[in-house]
Amino acid sequence: MEPFERDERTQMWAAINLTVNVLAIATAILATGRIAERFGMAKTLALVPIAVAVGFVVLAVNPLLGVVIVTWVVLKSGNYAITRPGREMLYTLVNREERFKAKPVIDIVVYRGGDTLAGWSFAGLTAGLGLGMGGVAVIGALIALVWAAVGVYLGRKYEQEPTRTNNDG
């Protein structure tokens, strides 16, 4: 017998999605701009991956469904409310042509390709290498820290650039 019946899984996913959406909207309205202004772009872009890395470390030590759910909610709501707006702020430093060439590559190749690669990697780590949730979580934490380092690098580059008033030329 499955741990959760279909209706229970549906209710759980609905609650998770509602939580993600409410947190993302509240954070975007009340905090995102303030976070970027107060801490700068480097720390803003590193915030979500560091929180995710912490979640993965907790998951490695304590592999419970609740930890998975909280980490997932932090990841998704943080991506919608902080990471995505931060990434959009980075585009203000490039001209219109560069922006419209880069955005589809990032949105499709990087994000969707990353999702696909993550699925394959999980399968390879669990079925192929026999790693359990703890081992996969440690690898996930390391990847999140690399993500944070990239965010810090890009945020610092952004902070070093002179502000452009016209980014279309």
C-alpha positions as CSV (number, residue, x, y, z in Angstrom):
1,M,0.0,0.0,0.0
2,E,1.2,3.5,-0.8
3,P,2.1,5.8,2.0
4,F,-0.5,8.4,0.9
5,E,-3.7,7.8,-1.0
6,R,-4.3,9.8,-4.2
7,D,-6.6,12.3,-2.6
8,E,-4.1,12.9,0.2
9,R,-1.3,13.5,-2.3
10,T,-3.5,15.9,-4.2
11,Q,-4.4,17.8,-1.0
12,M,-0.7,17.9,0.0
13,W,0.4,19.3,-3.4
14,A,-2.4,21.8,-3.4
15,A,-1.3,23.0,0.1
16,I,2.3,23.2,-1.0
17,N,1.5,25.2,-4.1
18,L,-0.8,27.5,-2.2
19,T,2.0,28.1,0.4
20,V,4.5,28.7,-2.4
21,N,2.3,31.2,-4.1
22,V,1.3,33.1,-1.0
23,L,4.9,33.3,0.2
24,A,6.1,34.4,-3.2
25,I,3.5,37.1,-3.6
26,A,4.0,38.4,0.0
27,T,7.8,38.4,-0.3
28,A,7.7,40.1,-3.7
29,I,5.4,42.8,-2.5
30,L,6.9,43.4,0.9
31,A,10.5,42.3,0.9
32,T,12.3,41.8,-2.5
33,G,13.1,45.4,-3.2
34,R,14.1,46.0,0.4
35,I,16.4,42.9,0.4
36,A,18.1,44.0,-2.8
37,E,18.5,47.6,-1.7
38,R,19.8,46.7,1.8
39,F,22.1,43.8,1.1
40,G,23.0,44.4,-2.5
41,M,22.7,42.1,-5.5
42,A,25.5,39.7,-4.6
43,K,23.8,38.7,-1.3
44,T,20.3,38.9,-2.8
45,L,21.3,36.4,-5.5
46,A,23.0,34.1,-3.0
47,L,20.1,34.2,-0.5
48,V,17.9,31.4,-2.0
49,P,20.6,29.0,-2.9
50,I,22.1,29.3,0.6
51,A,18.7,28.7,2.2
52,V,18.3,25.7,-0.1
53,A,21.8,24.4,0.8
54,V,20.8,24.6,4.5
55,G,17.6,22.7,3.8
56,F,19.5,20.0,2.0
57,V,22.0,19.7,4.9
58,V,19.0,19.3,7.3
59,L,17.5,16.8,4.9
60,A,20.8,14.8,4.9
61,V,20.7,14.6,8.7
62,N,17.0,14.2,9.1
63,P,15.4,12.8,5.9
64,L,11.7,13.5,6.7
65,L,8.9,14.5,4.4
66,G,8.4,17.7,6.3
67,V,12.0,18.8,5.6
68,V,11.6,18.0,1.9
69,I,8.4,20.1,1.8
70,V,9.9,23.1,3.6
71,T,13.0,23.0,1.4
72,W,10.8,22.8,-1.7
73,V,8.6,25.7,-0.6
74,V,11.7,27.8,0.2
75,L,13.2,26.9,-3.3
76,K,10.1,27.6,-5.3
77,S,8.8,30.7,-3.4
78,G,12.4,32.1,-3.3
79,N,12.9,31.6,-7.0
80,Y,9.6,33.4,-7.8
81,A,10.1,36.2,-5.3
82,I,13.8,36.8,-5.1
83,T,15.9,34.9,-7.7
84,R,13.8,35.7,-10.7
85,P,13.4,39.4,-10.0
86,G,17.2,39.6,-9.2
87,R,18.0,38.0,-12.5
88,E,15.7,40.5,-14.2
89,M,17.6,43.3,-12.5
90,L,20.9,41.9,-14.0
91,Y,19.4,42.4,-17.5
92,T,19.2,46.2,-16.9
93,L,22.9,46.3,-17.7
94,V,22.7,44.9,-21.2
95,N,21.1,46.3,-24.3
96,R,17.8,45.2,-25.7
97,E,19.3,42.9,-28.4
98,E,21.6,41.1,-25.9
99,R,18.7,40.8,-23.4
100,F,16.3,39.2,-25.9
101,K,19.0,36.8,-27.1
102,A,20.0,35.7,-23.6
103,K,16.6,35.4,-21.9
104,P,15.3,32.5,-24.0
105,V,18.6,30.6,-23.6
106,I,18.5,31.0,-19.8
107,D,14.7,30.4,-19.5
108,I,14.6,27.3,-21.7
109,V,18.1,25.8,-21.9
110,V,19.3,26.5,-18.4
111,Y,16.1,26.2,-16.4
112,R,14.3,23.4,-18.3
113,G,17.6,21.7,-19.1
114,G,18.6,22.0,-15.5
115,D,15.3,20.4,-14.4
116,T,15.8,17.5,-16.8
117,L,19.4,17.1,-15.7
118,A,18.3,17.1,-12.1
119,G,15.8,14.3,-12.7
120,W,18.4,12.2,-14.6
121,S,21.0,12.9,-11.9
122,F,18.6,11.9,-9.1
123,A,17.9,8.7,-10.9
124,G,21.5,8.1,-11.5
125,L,22.6,8.8,-8.0
126,T,19.8,6.6,-6.4
127,A,19.3,3.8,-8.8
128,G,22.8,3.9,-10.5
129,L,25.0,4.5,-7.5
130,G,22.7,3.4,-4.8
131,L,22.8,6.6,-2.8
132,G,20.1,7.3,-0.3
133,M,18.3,10.6,0.5
134,G,21.2,11.7,2.7
135,G,23.8,11.3,0.0
136,V,21.7,13.0,-2.6
137,A,20.9,15.8,-0.3
138,V,24.7,16.4,0.4
139,I,25.3,16.6,-3.4
140,G,22.3,18.9,-3.7
141,A,23.7,21.2,-1.0
142,L,27.1,21.3,-2.8
143,I,25.3,22.3,-6.1
144,A,23.3,24.9,-4.3
145,L,26.5,26.4,-2.9
146,V,28.0,26.6,-6.4
147,W,24.7,28.3,-7.4
148,A,25.2,30.8,-4.5
149,A,28.8,31.5,-5.7
150,V,27.6,32.2,-9.2
151,G,25.0,34.6,-7.7
152,V,27.7,36.4,-5.7
153,Y,29.9,36.7,-8.7
154,L,27.1,38.1,-10.9
155,G,25.8,40.3,-8.2
156,R,29.3,41.8,-7.7
157,K,29.7,42.4,-11.4
158,Y,26.3,44.1,-11.4
159,E,27.3,46.3,-8.4
160,Q,30.6,47.3,-10.2
161,E,28.8,48.5,-13.3
162,P,27.8,52.1,-13.7
163,T,24.0,52.5,-13.7
164,R,22.7,52.9,-17.2
165,T,19.7,55.2,-17.8
166,N,19.1,53.9,-21.3
167,N,19.6,50.2,-21.7
168,D,18.3,50.0,-25.2
169,G,21.4,51.1,-27.0
